[in-house]
Amino acid sequence: MPRTPRTKTIRRLKTALLASAVSVCLVAANAPAAPLGVGDRLFPNLGNPGYDVASYDLSLTYSGRNDKPLQAVTTIDAWTTAALDRLNLDFAHGTVSSVEVDGRPASFAKAGEDLVVTPQRPLAPGSWTRITVRHTSDPRPVQGRDGGWVRTTDGLAMANQADAAHLVFPCNDHPSDKAMFTFRVAAPNGYTAVANGLPATVDRAGGSTTWTYRTQHPMATELAQVSIGRSSVLHRDGPHGLPVRDVVPSKDRTILEPWLKKTPDQIAWMESKAGRYPFETYGLLMARAATGFELETQTLSLFERDLFTDPAYPAWYVESIMVHELSHQWFGDSVSPRTWSDVWLNEGHATWYEALYAEEKAHKPMEARMKAAYAASDGWRAAGGPPAAPKPPQPGQKIGIFRANIYDGAALALYALRQEIGRPAFERLERVWVQNHRDRTATTADFVHLASGIAGRDLRGFFDAWLYGTKTPPMPGHPDWKSAAPQKAAASQKTADRKTADK
């Protein structure tokens, strides 16, 4: 259930990740502005120490032109976790006109991809503070960067994974700091705006309409979604009365309906595997845009329209991709990675359920897919690192850390785990994992600890080999499986032309 700002826990900020970074936030008032980070191995400057965001209120005004900056106001309510003369926000693609801290004007400066704010009075540890930033939000692409606003043929959508929410709005852009969100989006009449969560109000004044949406569960910044376009919102009921709403280009509603109506049964299927759907609503956002990926934005997954209209994609494949994004609502959205090195927990599980759905519904054997993955696994590890220790992203590379090693490579590790501990224990582990960590963040170590407890034996050696080893361990139950030499596997491997259902 949702947490009010005064009851929101700060226990996740007591981890070593943030504790080690807090001291760098105690800067002298006359020191030059400098970018900070929470020490993430893959994105060292992402996130900021010294405070814990409770909520975001993001107001956007869209002019009707998706090549012009939006006027925006971002209000952040947060608890301080250290004494702060300054605080840093991640923000890299917009013009800031003013900043207030607790209602008083504050000075600000740019430092790398950070907005460094200096309040009139230092902030004491454990204090409640409100930061209000008036700025623009620029939908034009950033050279050498992917993500942020996605320009569609009739408007805009968001794709913020992994490190791009701060191209849209000022924030603490790291999944370790989840928060509640309110979105207020004003657009000319004739456009429809939809965002994460449930609708609160629709206000019409003159030639403009303002839509307000609120989440009922905390969310990582990388999962934020706002759609603005000439869209239709289609409603249907999911399991146990769950409201399902899809956002589609108005001209495409008929051609897309055969796909959209599959969602309630897919939700029921996922509930049979992982337990009750964890959020207040779900739906698909169909974008007329060439992204090359789909994305599990919380309660409203982003899809390319062409995935559903291109006859080159067989129906079973499209449905399995739908399930991939849906399963992320449990694995990645409700239970979010504490660090980006834990992203295999997102993508490995989503790939697992994608493959399991294809096996059960389209008779595509899981074992055959896993055997093929095993053959390529050493090559994936050499190219991208082992599943739980992916290599850092290279500048300008669209796929970033999202390589095959954290998709089928991580699903292969889950298959090995099921072989090792047996199907009943594995299926219990999946349910308990999402139940225990709902609305929170979790680490690879948390998963290893829980799996060991359910299996009744220490599995650290097993996981060390499968998640961190440079070579793929023998597959339990399949001693005949072989992995090709890295150079041979790399030569035969195709880089995912989609992101195997997401980025």
N, C-alpha and C positions, 0 to 999 in steps of 0.2 A: 504494500500500500504506500501511497506517497508520504513523504516526510516533510514537515514544515521546516523552514530555515533554522529554527531554534532547537529542533530535535535531530537535525542531520548529524550523523556521526562523522568524526574526523579520524577514526581509527586507521583508515587506509593511509593517512599522511604520517603515521608513525612507523611506516616501513623504512627500511634502510635506504631505499631509493631517495625519498624526500628528506629524511633526516640528515643525510650527508650533504644535501644541497642547501638547506635552510641557512647555514651560516654565511653563505656568500651573499645573502640578501640583506645583511646588516651593514649597509654601505653608508659611508659618510655623506652628509648632505652636499659637500662641495666636490665629491668625486665625479668624474665624467660618467655620463650615461653609458651603460654597457649591457649587451644581451645576456640573459641568464638561461637556465634550463634546469630540468629536474634530474639530469644525469642519465637519460635514456641512452642505452648503448648504441642504438641505431639512429636516433635523432637527438644528439646531445643538447641542442639549444631549444628543444621543444618543451613547452610547459614552463611553469615558473614556481619557485619555492616561496614559502612565507604566508600563503593564504589558501583557503579551501572554499571554492565557489559553491554557494547554495543554489543560486538561481540566476538565469539570464532572462532579460526582457529585451527582445530585439524588435524594433520598429523600423520598417522599410517602406519607402515611397517610390513606386515604379512609375516612370513617365510614359510608358508605352513603347519605349525604344530600348531594345536589349543591347545596344552598343553605347549606352550612356550611363554614367554612374547613378546609382540610386542614392537618395538622401536617407540617412539612417541615424538612429539613436540606439545605443546599446547600454543597458543598465545592468550592472553586476552587483549582486548582494553576496557577501563573502564573510567568512570568519578569518581573522588573522591567526596564524600559528607561530608567529615570531614578531618581535618588535621591528617595525618597518619605518625607515625614513623615506623610502621609495618602494614602489611596487612595479613590477613589469607585467605587461600584457603582451601576448602574441598578436601582432597585427602588421600586415606587410603590403596591403594593396588598397589604399584609400587615403583620402585627405582628412586629417583630424582638424576640426575647427575649435573645439573646446573640450575640457575635461573638468568634472567636478568630483570631489571626494567628500561625502557626507554633506552635500549641499554647498560646499565652498569651492570657489575656483582653484584649480590645481595647475601647476606648470607641467609641461610634458616635453619629451624629446624623443626622436627616433634613434634607435641603436640596432643596427642589423635588421632583423625581422621582429624586433620588440618595440613596443611603445612604453617608454619609461615615464612613470607618473610620480611627481613629487607633491604630496599633499601639504597644506599649510601647517599642519600639526602632525608630528610623528604618530603612527598607529601603534597602540600597545598590543602585546600578545593577548589573544583570546577576545578581541573586540569585534563587534559587528560593524561592518562598513559597507557603504554603497558607493560604487564608482559609476559615473555617467559620462559616456563618451559620445559626442556629436561628430559624425564623420560621414564620408561617402563610402559606398560599397561598389567597387568597379567590376563590371562583368566582362570587361575586355581581358583577353588572356595575358598572362605574365610570361615574358620570354624565358624559356628554359624551365618552366614550371607547368605542371598539370594539376587540375582540380580546382576547387572553388566553384564559382558559378559555371554552369553549362548553358551555353546559348542554344536554344531550340529554335525551330522554324517559326514559332509563334510566341516566344517568351523566354523564360529562364527556369532552370532547376539547379540543384546543388549536388556536387560530388566531392566531398571533403576528405575522403580517406587517402592517405593516412595523415598527412600534415598540411592540410589546405583549408581548414575552417578559418584560420586567421588571414586568409586571402579575402574573406567575406566580412568578418566582424571581429572586433577585439575580444580576446578570450584567453582562457588558460587551456591551450590547445594540446592536451594530453589525456588519454583515456583513463588515467589514474584519478582524475578529478571530474567525476560525473556530477550533473546538476539538473535541476528542473528548468524547463524552458517555457516562455511565453513568446509567441510570434504575433506581431500586428503588421499586416501587409496591406498597404493602400495601392490601388491600381485603377486606371480609367475604367469606367463602365464598359462591359463587353469582355473583360478579362475575369478569370477566376483564379483566386489564390488559395492554396491548400498547404498545410504544414504538418509536421509531426503532431501526434496527439489528437485531441477531440476539439471540434469547433466550440467556441464560446459565444461570440457575437458576430453579427454582420451589420455594419453601419453604412448607410448610403447617404451621401451629401453631395448635391450637385452632380457633377460628372464623374465622381469618384466613389469607390466602395472600399471599405476597410474590413478585412477578415481578421479575427483573432482566434488563435489556436493555443491550447495549453497541453503539455504532457502531464500524465499522472504518475510517471515513474522517472527516476533520474536517467540522464542520457549523456553519453560522451559527445564532445563537440564534433568529432568526425562523423557522427551519425545524424547531424542536423539536416533537415530537408525543408525547402520552400519551393513550391511550384507556382509559377505565374504564367498563364497562357489562356488561349481561347479553348477552354477545356470543359468537358462534362464530368461530373462526379456521379458515379454509379454506385448504388447501395444494394447490399444483400445481407442476409444473415449467415453467420458462421456457426460453429458448434456452440451449444449452450447460450444462444442469443448474442454472440460476439458480433458487434457491428463491423462489417467489411465494406470498405469504400475504395473504389478504384478511380484514378484520375487519368483520363484519356483525351486525346485530341477529339473535339466534338465530331469531326468528319469521319473518325475511325471507330466510333463506338460499336457499330454493327459488325464490322470485320473482326474486332477484337473480342467480342462477347463470348464466342465459343471457348476461348482460353480463360477469360476472367471467371467464368462460372465454375471452373475447376478448383478454385482456391479453397472454398469451404471444405471439400473432401480432403484436400491436401493438408489443411490445418488439422482435421480429425486424424489423419494418418500420423502426422508428427506428434500429436498429443498421445497417440498410442505408444510412441517410442520414448518420448522425453517428458511427458506430463503436461499439465494444463498450459495453454498458451499464456505467456507471461505479461502481456500488455493489454491496453484498453481497446485497441482496434488494430486492424491490419488492412492492407490493400496494396495494389500495384500502381505505380506511376509510370505511364507509358510516354516516353519522350521521343519526339521527332528530332533526333540528334544522333551524330556519329561519335559515340564515346569509345566503342571497342570493349565495353565491360558493362556488367550489371552491378548494383550496389545495394547493400542491405540497410539503407537508412531506416531508422527505427520507426516501426509501425507503417511505413510507406516506402516499399522497396522500389528503387529506380531501375527501369528496364528500357533498353532500346526498342522502339516500336518494330524495327526491322527483324528482330529475333522472332517475332510472331507472324510476320508476313512474308519472309523469305523462304521459298519452298526448298532451299538447300538444306534447311535444318529439319530433320525428322521429328515427328510429333513427340516420340518418347524422350528425345534429347531436350526439347523445349520444356517439357513437363519436369524433367529432372533438374533443369536450371531453375525453374520456379521454386522447386523444393529446396534447392541449395540456398537461395536467398531467404526463403521462409525459415529454414532451420537456423539461420543466423540470428533470428529474433531470440532464440534460446541461447545459442552459442556465439557470443561476440557482442550482442546488444544487451540482453538481460545480464549475462555473465560476461563482463568485459575484461580484456587483458590488462594486467597491472603495468606491464611494459610491452613495447612493441616486439620484443623477442618472444613473448608469449602468444604471438599471433597465430601460431600453428594450432592453438586451441580453438580459434575461430574457424580457420580455413580447413583444417583437417577434419573437424566434425561436420562442417557443411558439405565437404566433398564426400564424407562417409555416408551421410543421409541421402545425398544426391545419387550415389551409387547403389545404396540399399533400396531406394525407391525404384530405380531402373531395374533392379533385380526382381523385386516383388511385383511390379506393375507391368514391366515390359520384357521380362524373362531375359535380361542381360546379366549373365552370371557375375557376381561380385568376385569370385575366385579368379576368373579370367582377367578381370581388370587389375586385380592386385598382383597377379603373376606378371603381367606386363609392366606394372609399376616397379616391381622388384627388379626386373631386368634393367630398368633405366635408373634405378635409385642411386647407384654409385656415381653416375654422371650428374644427377641432380645435386648430390651433396658436393661434388667437386665444383660445380658451377655456382651454386647459391648458398652453400653451407648446409649443415644438418638441419632438420626441421626446427629445433628449438634454439638454434644459434645461427640464424640467417645472416648472410653477409650484408653489410650496409649498402644502401642504395647508391648508385652512381648518379652524379648530377645529370639532369636532363633525360634520364631513362624513365619512360612512361610507366613501366611496370614496377619500378622501385624495388621494394622488398618482396613483391608478390610474384614469386617464381614457383616453378613446379614443386620444389622441395617442401613448401608449406601447404600445398594442395594435395596431390596424390601421394607425395612423399610422406606427409603427415597422416593421411588416411591409411597408408600402408602400416605405419606404426600402430594405429588403432586396430587394424586387422591383426597384427602380430599380438597385440594385447588380448584381443578376444581369443586367439588361438592359445595363448599362454594361461589365461585364468578361466576360460570357458564362457560360453554364451550367457548363462544365467547371471553370473557375477558381473560380466561386462554390461549387460542391460540394466542391472541394478545400479552400477556405477554411474551410468549416464543420467538416470533419473535423480539420484542423490546429488550429483554434481550441480545440476541446475537448480535444484531445490535449496541446497545449502548456500549457494552464492547468488541467489536471485537479487537483482538490483545492485549488485556490488561488483568489485573487481577481484580477479584471482590470478594466481601464478601457476607456472608449470610445477613448482614444488608443491603447491596445494593439490594439484591433480595427482601427483605421484603419491602423496601422503594418503589421500582418500582411496586411491586404487589399492594401495598396500593394505589399508584397513579392511576393505571389502574382501580382498583376496585372502586375508589372514596370513600374509607373509610379506617380507620386505622385498619390494620390487625396484629398489633404487638402482641396482645393477642392471636390470632389464632395461629400465628407462634411460639410463646413462648411455647405453650402447645404441638404442634406437633413436634417441632424440639428439645426442651430442656426438656420436661417433662419425668419423670421416668415411668409414666403410659400413655397408649395410650388414647387420648381423644375420645369422642363419634364421630362416623363417620357421617358427615352431610348427611341427606337423607337415612341413614341406621341405625336407632336407635336399631334395633334388632341384629346388629353385636356384637359379644362378643370376648374378648381376653382371652386366657387361662392363668391360673396362671403361673408365670415364670418358676417354677420348672417342671411343666407338659409340657410346651412348649419346654423347653430345652431338656427334655428327648425324645421328638418326633422329634426334629429338627435335620436334617442332616447338618453338616458343608459342605458348598458348595464344591463339588468335583472338580468343575471348579470354577473360580472366578465369576460365572454368567457372563461370557464373558470378564472379565479382572481382574486384580490383585487388 
